[in-house]
Amino acid sequence: MSVGETDPYNDWIWLTGYVLDAKGLATAKRDLYVLGAGLRVQRRVQPARSRLRAMA
């Protein structure tokens, strides 16, 4: 995920992310134009595959 420039006039931000396959390779790109005031910071979590290995 990357964060593009913020439009200072109205606080809109471009976010770029990728859809990953089972090998972790990007298969599709997603661009979102979002209002910065509507974003919430979330804690980082381990990918599902890592959690499964940790439980084994």
C-alpha positions as CSV (number, residue, x, y, z in Angstrom):
1,M,0.0,0.0,0.0
2,S,1.2,3.5,-0.8
3,V,-0.1,6.9,0.0
4,G,-0.1,9.5,-2.8
5,E,-0.2,13.2,-2.5
6,T,-2.9,14.9,-0.4
7,D,-5.0,17.5,-2.1
8,P,-4.6,20.3,0.4
9,Y,-7.8,22.0,-0.7
10,N,-10.2,19.3,0.4
11,D,-8.0,16.7,2.2
12,W,-8.6,13.9,-0.4
13,I,-5.8,11.3,-0.7
14,W,-4.9,8.7,-3.3
15,L,-4.2,5.2,-1.9
16,T,-2.6,2.5,-4.0
17,G,-2.8,-1.2,-3.0
18,Y,-2.3,-4.6,-4.7
19,V,-4.2,-7.9,-4.7
20,L,-1.8,-10.7,-3.8
21,D,-2.0,-14.3,-4.8
22,A,-1.1,-17.3,-2.6
23,K,2.6,-16.8,-3.5
24,G,2.5,-13.1,-2.5
25,L,2.7,-11.9,-6.1
26,A,0.6,-8.9,-7.2
27,T,-2.2,-9.9,-9.5
28,A,-4.2,-6.6,-9.6
29,K,-3.7,-3.0,-8.7
30,R,-6.3,-1.0,-6.8
31,D,-6.4,2.8,-6.6
32,L,-8.7,4.5,-4.1
33,Y,-9.4,8.2,-3.8
34,V,-10.5,8.8,-0.1
35,L,-11.3,11.6,2.2
36,G,-8.5,11.8,4.8
37,A,-11.0,12.6,7.6
38,G,-12.8,9.4,7.0
39,L,-9.7,7.1,7.5
40,R,-9.0,5.3,10.8
41,V,-5.6,3.8,11.7
42,Q,-5.8,0.1,12.4
43,R,-3.2,-2.0,14.2
44,R,-1.1,-4.2,11.9
45,V,-2.0,-7.9,11.9
46,Q,-0.1,-10.9,10.7
47,P,-1.1,-12.4,7.3
48,A,-3.5,-15.4,7.7
49,R,-0.8,-17.8,6.5
50,S,1.6,-16.7,9.3
51,R,-1.1,-17.0,11.9
52,L,-1.8,-20.6,10.8
53,R,1.9,-21.6,11.0
54,A,2.1,-20.0,14.5
55,M,-0.8,-22.1,15.7
56,A,0.6,-25.4,14.4
